[in-house]
């Protein structure tokens, strides 16, 4: 009972101190307005807005839902950010649909260049992967933040657990992994409740 009064008295004292600081002329600076999040557009955008991911353009296989930045030098009408559709294709002005899933960024660069050659003299094209959405791993069980996580680079089990916030307070801190395709490895942290 005495401890509750002390805690309550401490809280009242802190509150009174905070109010007197505000009334004595110390005004808090208003928080600057936060920029609004812009929805993803499939029109040209500046490459400074998103940084390319550490993927090898000669070996990384583009997949559905990946976000690419296609830049055509000195041709702003063809420079754009695109999302690979679920059918694995992207759409470019004049060229039309191009199969992107399963190709590397270098291979897609060649395909886009070939398509634009009909309309432009010697087009200089580069394809960059901005976001990998086609590769994911999932963590469930006694984890602080269960869910889907992007698999951009090879990830070790402990790195995956760390990115998921680690085990919950009462979770049994062991895991089981299975050999096989990366998409089928299971991590399980079990609650001891």
Beta strands, then each sheet from edge to edge (+ up, - down):
strand 1: 67-72
strand 2: 80-83
strand 3: 89-92
strand 4: 96-99
strand 5: 125-131
strand 6: 136-141
strand 7: 147-150
strand 8: 171-172
strand 9: 188-191
sheet 1: 2+ 1- 5+
sheet 2: 3+ 4-
sheet 3: 7+ 6- 9- 8+
end
